Each structure stands twice: as C-alpha cells, then as structure tokens.
Amino acid sequence: MPANASFDKGAAVEEWTDTWIFRPIGLRIARACYRTTMTADHVTIMALVVGLVGGHLCFYNNVPLNALGVALLVVSDIFDSADGQLARMRGTSTRIGKTLDGIADAARFGNLSFHLMARLIVGGAAWWFVIPLGFAAGIAHAKQAGGVDYIRQLYLYLAEGTGEFALAEDMGTIPTHSAFQARLVRFYRNYLTSNGTMVPRSLELVRRLRATNQVGSVREAWTGSQRTVVRQCAWIGQNIRWALIGVTVISGHPIAYFWITLVPMSMVLGMILLVHERHAAALLDQGSPRLAEAA
C-alpha cells in the first residue's frame, strides 16, 4: 500500500470538507483496517450502525442528546468515507459494494427522517401534515443525492477517464454469486435508471460516444463546460446536509430541515440539471460526423 496515497474519488468532485476533514480521518481508519481482516463492507455496516444510533438521538427534544446524535451522524459519514478508501487500497472496489454503500446511506437518512417525523408528532404537530411532508422531503433528498452522485460520476468518466460511472444496461454484465448479490444488482440497476431520467441528454451523449469509440474525444470540452457545474453540487451535497441537520435539529426546529430539503434544495438541483443538460446538448449538436451517424 502506498504510504501517502489518499485514495480519494478525484479532486474535481471532492468538497472542501472532504479534502480537509472526512478524507484524512477516513484514510487513517482505512489504513488501520487495512492491517486487519476487516473488509470495506464491514466498515459500511459500522457506518450504518453509528448513523442509526445518531438518527435515534435526534428524536428527543434535548439539546445535548441532539448534539451527540448529529456528532454520531458525522462520525458515520467518516466511516462512510473510510469504506471506499479501504476498497480502493485493496483493489476490491466493486459496483456491488457501491450498491451496499448506497443502501446504507439511504437507511441512515430514512431512519433520521422517521425519527424527526415522530418527534414532531409527539410534540403536537398534526400527523396528517408531518408524514406527507417528511416523505416528500425524503423523496426530494433521494433525488438530490442521486443527481449529485450521477453528475459527479459522469464528470470523472468523461473528463478524467476514471470513476465508477455506469449505465443501467452495464449491470447485465456483472456476475453475481448469491441471491443477495443479484438483488443488489437489480437495486443498483433501478437506481441508475432513476438517475438517468434526470440527465437524458448526457446519457445520449455517452451512448453515442461508446458506439463510436470516442469517449476520450470530449474530455477537454466536458471539463471546460461541466467543471463549474460539478462544483455547484456542493450546495446540495451530503456535507452541507450535516450542517443543515445540526442547525435545525439542535435548535429545536426539525421541521425546517424538511422544508429546506423539499423546496430550496430541490430548486438548486433543478438549476444544476438545467445547466448540465444544456452543456451536454451543446456537445451533441456540435458532435463529429461519426457521432451523428451513431444517433
């Protein structure tokens, strides 16, 4: 294992807090685990358990418990960073592992939303108002997280030739060795299909480039047009969400977390997707004759 390797996802898609906080601490954990028999999946499960406990502590209308809960959620995210770095250290990073990691993320946030809804209802809020709001915010969060992840993976794939980007149809080539792995593959295929509906022009471009073996031909153009877009994803990325949770939950206004997630953060996603797809469409329109033939 290289002594000073960072094993990050790529500088272009890393947020400031990833670069200076989550990745360095996660790297220390990954290096410690590297010398043991622990796998990246074990670390993913640790992240899930810590996150579930943190979400539960946010149920109580108690500032110290809420602060501890938010701290545990941040710790769970550090473990979430460590699992990917450990997988890259060992060369065992797989799409099945990424799927398990994504399911754990969804479970952590779903658990948090459930506890916040229960807290509001126990505190006297109308259940018929809180439950639809919580579910709507949860769906919005899932779309935001999926959109950000797909945009970042597209960038690494087209601009840098790295990353773990995949089309839904790519999942048919992944071998599975158990019913559980087969279910994970189906889940990830559905995840990719759902995310793909948000960036149809980008996926059309990828398919044309693959059909004509020209994926590397748009590297410079994609970098120039999409790098700023990718950086704007930080406004609705996971790290800013921890700050939002901390401010709203510890201050005693968890309903604000749902409203901010549902309205302004969804608007930000919409603007990011609009600009991203406009740039992708421009590349399609300016494509080479071979791209046009593949249409």
Secondary structure as UniProt FT lines:
FT   TURN            3..4
FT   HELIX           11..13
FT   HELIX           16..17
FT   HELIX           18..22
FT   HELIX           23..34
FT   HELIX           40..57
FT   TURN            58..59
FT   HELIX           63..90
FT   HELIX           95..122
FT   TURN            123..124
FT   HELIX           127..155
FT   HELIX           156..160
FT   HELIX           168..173
FT   HELIX           179..196
FT   TURN            197..198
FT   HELIX           200..211
FT   TURN            212..213
FT   HELIX           215..218
FT   HELIX           219..232
FT   HELIX           233..236
FT   HELIX           238..250
FT   TURN            251..252
FT   HELIX           254..262
FT   HELIX           264..285
FT   HELIX           289..293
//
